Amino acid sequence: MCLVCFVGKKKRAFNDQPFAYHQEIELEISTLTNLGSGLGRVPLTGSQLSTLGSQLTAQPVAGWVVMVPFTLPGERVRARVFRNHKNFSEADLVSVLTPSPHRVMPGCPLFGRCGGCQYQHLAYAEQLAWKRRQVAELLQHLGGVEFAVSPVIPSPREYGYRSKITPHFAAPKAARTIAAGSTPAAQESSVPAAVSTPDGPGEARASSAAVPDWPIGFLRQGTRFDIIDVPRCPIATDAINTRLAEVRAELRTQRDRYTRGATLLLRDAGGRVTTDYDAVVTEEIGVVGLDDAGAEKPGLTSPAPSNRAGAPLRLHFLARDFFQNNPFILPAFTSYVREQAAASGARFLVDAYCGSGLFALASASAFERVAGVEISESSVRFARENAAANGITNASFLAADAAAIFAGLAFPAAESVVVIDPPRKGCDREFLQQLFAFGPRAVVYVSCDPATQMRDLRDFLAAGYELIAVQPFDLFPQTRHLECVITLRRARG
Ligand SMILES: C[S@@+](CC[C@H](N)C(=O)[O-])C[C@H]1O[C@@H](n2cnc3c(N)ncnc32)[C@H](O)[C@@H]1O
């Protein structure tokens, strides 16, 4: 049998093997994927196996893989299949039959419908444990090494930490009155019915009636174009949420002026929120690495970075440019990078992909000289200004592709450490070739995508570097994202 279902705006034949469209199945969730979805296996019957026939690349010995977002390891769930792939199926959660002891009430009424968060239903300590495990698995599968991963350093704030959000809206004319769960995309993957409690429908279903006809918010879970209205985002700072309410009200009064969709920026720097992409904002990396009793927080072995005069770093940058989005963890994060770099015994530091100078300036007091490279000219302009404004005189910055830093670099390789913090796609080949040709004594590789980081790790190992430390940081609580810092030392060559 072949149904036709909607995928985005195109009609596509539904592959009904091994499950029919919207067939309900029961399964036990065994693990979480890197995308934050629960994964379980369902034994197939002999006739299902023979119908699948040549489609199978391998016999699903342990059972057919089914991904069910918003479920947790150890849970038994009922799920509704909405897509079959070659080797796995995707299904929506219908109900949790046996809940995990780690299931908690999500902090956001839109959890499960908004595509932004994946883990609000999982106790924070367990989020950290799973993220650590995922780094270990990526190390093994993509990096090709078994190595002890340190416990994930938590964010001081589990909610209210994000200092930047970018909500979207479509052209008002294109927007139409929709009922949650009734759009084509939502038909394809309907809203999970029970993301909060095992037997309760949760807010997601309860609030399905009132949907504004001009949503301003984030992408709906499981879609690429459908925007869900988000009046408040609990992972963003309070200041952002206050401003968000004002911005949304202003937009709605001027609705007729918009002929196209757009993406808004709300950037909180020290409690002041701007929506102007070209505004100059300031972030202070305060000395907040101590808990209320004055003890150091786990993971911090020295005070947060400061300039040579001992004052906290104050960094300026353009609101549109890159800056880390969780300022509360930055003292621990930048201290760790500086300590790892300094522990190599190097006298010189290169900060590749340096943005407005975060790691170079936070580490400058531990080195004779630091040099940064960054492709964004405005970020480099601010990195230079930030050095001067913080009284840092041993830092220089180059506006160029990262690979360009090595030509003419006056630092001796044997006395140098390179900090790398590339975009999600990881390091460019050209950059790695130049880096290996230079051959610094150590590398501290910071990444917001451990998958590309572990892919690059193979090249480091092949080039004669050995892995010294793997330290994840949770910059993004309630989401599947994490930051990982790996330290490498030159072993030979
Ligand atoms: C993840 S951010 C890190 C920025 C900085 N380390 C920080 O933490 O604030 C990556 C940076 O790499 C820059 N970038 C992207 N491609 C680059 C390239 N080919 N060469 C140099 N910088 C690049 C981006 O502009 C961005 O500022």
The ligand as a Tripos MOL2 file, in Angstrom:
@<TRIPOS>MOLECULE
LIG
   27    29     1     0     0
SMALL
NO_CHARGES

@<TRIPOS>ATOM
      1 C1         33.1190   29.7250   17.1150 C.3       1 LIG1
      2 S1         33.5920   31.3640   16.7140 S.3       1 LIG1
      3 C2         34.8840   31.6180   17.8980 C.3       1 LIG1
      4 C3         35.2600   33.0570   18.1590 C.3       1 LIG1
      5 C4         36.0900   33.3040   19.4350 C.3       1 LIG1
      6 N1         37.0840   32.2730   19.6440 N.3       1 LIG1
      7 C5         35.2090   33.4360   20.6470 C.2       1 LIG1
      8 O1         35.0880   32.4650   21.4130 O.co2     1 LIG1
      9 O2         34.5940   34.5090   20.8260 O.co2     1 LIG1
     10 C6         34.4050   31.1080   15.1960 C.3       1 LIG1
     11 C7         34.9860   32.3750   14.5950 C.3       1 LIG1
     12 O3         35.6850   31.9710   13.4010 O.3       1 LIG1
     13 C8         35.5630   33.0140   12.4540 C.3       1 LIG1
     14 N2         35.9020   32.4080   11.1550 N.ar      1 LIG1
     15 C9         35.1090   31.6740   10.3370 C.ar      1 LIG1
     16 N3         35.8130   31.2310    9.2720 N.ar      1 LIG1
     17 C10        37.0840   31.6730    9.4300 C.ar      1 LIG1
     18 C11        38.2760   31.5280    8.6630 C.ar      1 LIG1
     19 N4         38.2940   30.8320    7.5190 N.pl3     1 LIG1
     20 N5         39.3910   32.1080    9.1320 N.ar      1 LIG1
     21 C12        39.3860   32.8240   10.2800 C.ar      1 LIG1
     22 N6         38.2810   33.0080   11.0420 N.ar      1 LIG1
     23 C13        37.1430   32.4270   10.6320 C.ar      1 LIG1
     24 C14        34.1550   33.5160   12.6440 C.3       1 LIG1
     25 O4         34.0120   34.8280   12.1460 O.3       1 LIG1
     26 C15        33.9840   33.4320   14.1690 C.3       1 LIG1
     27 O5         34.3230   34.6500   14.7750 O.3       1 LIG1
@<TRIPOS>BOND
     1     1     2 1
     2     2     3 1
     3     2    10 1
     4     3     4 1
     5     4     5 1
     6     5     6 1
     7     5     7 1
     8     7     8 2
     9     7     9 1
    10    10    11 1
    11    11    12 1
    12    11    26 1
    13    12    13 1
    14    13    14 1
    15    13    24 1
    16    14    15 ar
    17    14    23 ar
    18    15    16 ar
    19    16    17 ar
    20    17    18 ar
    21    17    23 ar
    22    18    19 1
    23    18    20 ar
    24    20    21 ar
    25    21    22 ar
    26    22    23 ar
    27    24    25 1
    28    24    26 1
    29    26    27 1
@<TRIPOS>SUBSTRUCTURE
     1 LIG1         1 GROUP 0 **** ****
